[in-house]
Amino acid sequence: MTDDTKKTGLDRKLISLEEPHEVLSWTKSLGCSEAQLREAVKAVGNSAEAVRVYLDKK
């Protein structure tokens, strides 16, 4: 089952690296590259807030 691109709320609190549209959306939203996003998720998990904090420290 694929993600609904119109979902909000809980769907926006978690980052899925398996969905290309989410990777694109998150890189634009967070102002980072795909490699940086993948590194952050690998380091702190897929919580959007944890990834934001991680990227802000970099």
N, CA, C and O atoms as a GROMACS GRO file, in nm:
protein
  232
    1MET      N    1   0.085  -0.118   0.000
    1MET     CA    2   0.000   0.000   0.000
    1MET      C    3   0.089   0.124   0.000
    1MET      O    4   0.181   0.135   0.081
    2THR      N    5   0.063   0.214  -0.087
    2THR     CA    6   0.142   0.338  -0.094
    2THR      C    7   0.080   0.447  -0.010
    2THR      O    8  -0.040   0.444   0.020
    3ASP      N    9   0.162   0.542   0.027
    3ASP     CA   10   0.113   0.656   0.105
    3ASP      C   11   0.022   0.744   0.021
    3ASP      O   12   0.039   0.757  -0.100
    4ASP      N   13  -0.074   0.802   0.086
    4ASP     CA   14  -0.162   0.900   0.023
    4ASP      C   15  -0.090   1.034   0.026
    4ASP      O   16  -0.059   1.085   0.134
    5THR      N   17  -0.064   1.091  -0.090
    5THR     CA   18   0.011   1.217  -0.096
    5THR      C   19  -0.065   1.334  -0.036
    5THR      O   20  -0.008   1.441  -0.018
    6LYS      N   21  -0.193   1.315  -0.004
    6LYS     CA   22  -0.273   1.422   0.053
    6LYS      C   23  -0.287   1.410   0.204
    6LYS      O   24  -0.350   1.494   0.267
    7LYS      N   25  -0.227   1.307   0.263
    7LYS     CA   26  -0.238   1.288   0.408
    7LYS      C   27  -0.163   1.398   0.483
    7LYS      O   28  -0.066   1.455   0.434
    8THR      N   29  -0.212   1.425   0.603
    8THR     CA   30  -0.146   1.522   0.690
    8THR      C   31  -0.142   1.462   0.830
    8THR      O   32  -0.169   1.344   0.846
    9GLY      N   33  -0.110   1.541   0.928
    9GLY     CA   34  -0.111   1.495   1.066
    9GLY      C   35  -0.002   1.395   1.095
    9GLY      O   36   0.116   1.425   1.076
   10LEU      N   37  -0.038   1.279   1.142
   10LEU     CA   38   0.061   1.179   1.180
   10LEU      C   39   0.154   1.143   1.066
   10LEU      O   40   0.272   1.116   1.089
   11ASP      N   41   0.103   1.141   0.944
   11ASP     CA   42   0.185   1.108   0.829
   11ASP      C   43   0.300   1.207   0.813
   11ASP      O   44   0.406   1.171   0.762
   12ARG      N   45   0.282   1.329   0.856
   12ARG     CA   46   0.386   1.432   0.844
   12ARG      C   47   0.484   1.430   0.961
   12ARG      O   48   0.580   1.507   0.962
   13LYS      N   49   0.462   1.343   1.059
   13LYS     CA   50   0.554   1.334   1.173
   13LYS      C   51   0.660   1.228   1.150
   13LYS      O   52   0.758   1.221   1.225
   14LEU      N   53   0.642   1.146   1.048
   14LEU     CA   54   0.737   1.039   1.018
   14LEU      C   55   0.786   1.054   0.875
   14LEU      O   56   0.711   1.090   0.785
   15ILE      N   57   0.912   1.024   0.856
   15ILE     CA   58   0.975   1.034   0.723
   15ILE      C   59   0.990   0.895   0.665
   15ILE      O   60   1.048   0.806   0.727
   16SER      N   61   0.936   0.875   0.545
   16SER     CA   62   0.952   0.749   0.474
   16SER      C   63   1.050   0.770   0.359
   16SER      O   64   1.027   0.851   0.269
   17LEU      N   65   1.158   0.696   0.364
   17LEU     CA   66   1.257   0.704   0.256
   17LEU      C   67   1.222   0.609   0.141
   17LEU      O   68   1.291   0.605   0.040
   18GLU      N   69   1.114   0.534   0.157
   18GLU     CA   70   1.071   0.439   0.055
   18GLU      C   71   0.980   0.503  -0.050
   18GLU      O   72   0.959   0.445  -0.157
   19GLU      N   73   0.928   0.620  -0.021
   19GLU     CA   74   0.836   0.688  -0.112
   19GLU      C   75   0.906   0.808  -0.176
   19GLU      O   76   0.936   0.906  -0.106
   20PRO      N   77   0.934   0.804  -0.306
   20PRO     CA   78   1.006   0.913  -0.372
   20PRO      C   79   0.943   1.051  -0.351
   20PRO      O   80   1.015   1.150  -0.334
   21HIS      N   81   0.810   1.059  -0.352
   21HIS     CA   82   0.746   1.190  -0.333
   21HIS      C   83   0.770   1.242  -0.191
   21HIS      O   84   0.777   1.363  -0.170
   22GLU      N   85   0.784   1.152  -0.094
   22GLU     CA   86   0.812   1.196   0.043
   22GLU      C   87   0.956   1.244   0.055
   22GLU      O   88   0.983   1.345   0.121
   23VAL      N   89   1.048   1.173  -0.007
   23VAL     CA   90   1.189   1.215  -0.003
   23VAL      C   91   1.201   1.355  -0.062
   23VAL      O   92   1.267   1.441  -0.005
   24LEU      N   93   1.139   1.377  -0.176
   24LEU     CA   94   1.143   1.509  -0.240
   24LEU      C   95   1.080   1.615  -0.151
   24LEU      O   96   1.136   1.724  -0.134
   25SER      N   97   0.966   1.584  -0.094
   25SER     CA   98   0.896   1.679  -0.007
   25SER      C   99   0.981   1.713   0.116
   25SER      O  100   0.993   1.830   0.153
   26TRP      N  101   1.039   1.611   0.178
   26TRP     CA  102   1.118   1.635   0.300
   26TRP      C  103   1.247   1.711   0.270
   26TRP      O  104   1.288   1.796   0.350
   27THR      N  105   1.313   1.682   0.158
   27THR     CA  106   1.436   1.756   0.127
   27THR      C  107   1.405   1.903   0.104
   27THR      O  108   1.482   1.990   0.145
   28LYS      N  109   1.293   1.932   0.038
   28LYS     CA  110   1.253   2.072   0.017
   28LYS      C  111   1.216   2.137   0.150
   28LYS      O  112   1.259   2.249   0.179
   29SER      N  113   1.139   2.068   0.230
   29SER     CA  114   1.092   2.122   0.358
   29SER      C  115   1.207   2.147   0.455
   29SER      O  116   1.209   2.248   0.526
   30LEU      N  117   1.303   2.055   0.457
   30LEU     CA  118   1.414   2.066   0.553
   30LEU      C  119   1.535   2.139   0.496
   30LEU      O  120   1.629   2.170   0.570
   31GLY      N  121   1.534   2.167   0.368
   31GLY     CA  122   1.645   2.239   0.306
   31GLY      C  123   1.774   2.158   0.306
   31GLY      O  124   1.881   2.210   0.337
   32CYS      N  125   1.762   2.029   0.272
   32CYS     CA  126   1.881   1.943   0.272
   32CYS      C  127   1.880   1.858   0.146
   32CYS      O  128   1.782   1.854   0.071
   33SER      N  129   1.990   1.789   0.124
   33SER     CA  130   1.999   1.698   0.010
   33SER      C  131   1.940   1.563   0.048
   33SER      O  132   1.916   1.536   0.166
   34GLU      N  133   1.918   1.479  -0.049
   34GLU     CA  134   1.868   1.344  -0.021
   34GLU      C  135   1.970   1.267   0.063
   34GLU      O  136   1.932   1.193   0.154
   35ALA      N  137   2.098   1.283   0.033
   35ALA     CA  138   2.201   1.214   0.110
   35ALA      C  139   2.200   1.259   0.256
   35ALA      O  140   2.214   1.177   0.346
   36GLN      N  141   2.184   1.390   0.279
   36GLN     CA  142   2.177   1.441   0.416
   36GLN      C  143   2.054   1.387   0.488
   36GLN      O  144   2.061   1.352   0.606
   37LEU      N  145   1.941   1.381   0.418
   37LEU     CA  146   1.818   1.328   0.477
   37LEU      C  147   1.837   1.182   0.516
   37LEU      O  148   1.800   1.142   0.626
   38ARG      N  149   1.893   1.103   0.426
   38ARG     CA  150   1.914   0.961   0.454
   38ARG      C  151   2.011   0.942   0.572
   38ARG      O  152   1.990   0.855   0.656
   39GLU      N  153   2.115   1.023   0.577
   39GLU     CA  154   2.211   1.016   0.688
   39GLU      C  155   2.142   1.048   0.820
   39GLU      O  156   2.164   0.980   0.921
   40ALA      N  157   2.059   1.151   0.821
   40ALA     CA  158   1.989   1.191   0.942
   40ALA      C  159   1.892   1.082   0.989
   40ALA      O  160   1.887   1.051   1.108
   41VAL      N  161   1.817   1.025   0.896
   41VAL     CA  162   1.723   0.918   0.933
   41VAL      C  163   1.799   0.797   0.986
   41VAL      O  164   1.755   0.732   1.081
   42LYS      N  165   1.911   0.767   0.925
   42LYS     CA  166   1.993   0.654   0.973
   42LYS      C  167   2.045   0.681   1.114
   42LYS      O  168   2.053   0.589   1.196
   43ALA      N  169   2.079   0.805   1.142
   43ALA     CA  170   2.136   0.841   1.272
   43ALA      C  171   2.033   0.849   1.384
   43ALA      O  172   2.060   0.806   1.496
   44VAL      N  173   1.914   0.905   1.354
   44VAL     CA  174   1.818   0.932   1.463
   44VAL      C  175   1.681   0.868   1.444
   44VAL      O  176   1.594   0.882   1.530
   45GLY      N  177   1.660   0.798   1.334
   45GLY     CA  178   1.530   0.737   1.310
   45GLY      C  179   1.443   0.824   1.221
   45GLY      O  180   1.488   0.927   1.171
   46ASN      N  181   1.319   0.782   1.201
   46ASN     CA  182   1.235   0.850   1.102
   46ASN      C  183   1.141   0.956   1.159
   46ASN      O  184   1.050   1.002   1.090
   47SER      N  185   1.161   0.995   1.284
   47SER     CA  186   1.082   1.104   1.342
   47SER      C  187   1.126   1.236   1.277
   47SER      O  188   1.243   1.272   1.278
   48ALA      N  189   1.028   1.307   1.220
   48ALA     CA  190   1.059   1.433   1.153
   48ALA      C  191   1.124   1.532   1.250
   48ALA      O  192   1.217   1.603   1.212
   49GLU      N  193   1.075   1.538   1.373
   49GLU     CA  194   1.131   1.631   1.471
   49GLU      C  195   1.276   1.596   1.504
   49GLU      O  196   1.361   1.685   1.513
   50ALA      N  197   1.305   1.467   1.522
   50ALA     CA  198   1.443   1.424   1.553
   50ALA      C  199   1.536   1.456   1.436
   50ALA      O  200   1.650   1.497   1.456
   51VAL      N  201   1.486   1.437   1.314
   51VAL     CA  202   1.567   1.468   1.196
   51VAL      C  203   1.592   1.618   1.187
   51VAL      O  204   1.703   1.660   1.154
   52ARG      N  205   1.491   1.699   1.215
   52ARG     CA  206   1.510   1.846   1.214
   52ARG      C  207   1.620   1.886   1.313
   52ARG      O  208   1.710   1.964   1.280
   53VAL      N  209   1.613   1.833   1.434
   53VAL     CA  210   1.712   1.865   1.537
   53VAL      C  211   1.851   1.823   1.491
   53VAL      O  212   1.947   1.898   1.506
   54TYR      N  213   1.861   1.704   1.438
   54TYR     CA  214   1.989   1.652   1.389
   54TYR      C  215   2.047   1.741   1.281
   54TYR      O  216   2.165   1.777   1.285
   55LEU      N  217   1.964   1.778   1.183
   55LEU     CA  218   2.013   1.862   1.074
   55LEU      C  219   2.049   2.003   1.122
   55LEU      O  220   2.143   2.064   1.071
   56ASP      N  221   1.976   2.054   1.219
   56ASP     CA  222   2.006   2.187   1.273
   56ASP      C  223   2.142   2.190   1.343
   56ASP      O  224   2.208   2.294   1.346
   57LYS      N  225   2.182   2.077   1.401
   57LYS     CA  226   2.310   2.069   1.471
   57LYS      C  227   2.427   2.058   1.375
   57LYS      O  228   2.541   2.086   1.412
   58LYS      N  229   2.400   2.018   1.252
   58LYS     CA  230   2.506   1.998   1.152
   58LYS      C  231   2.554   2.128   1.095
   58LYS      O  232   2.643   2.128   1.010
   0.00000   0.00000   0.00000
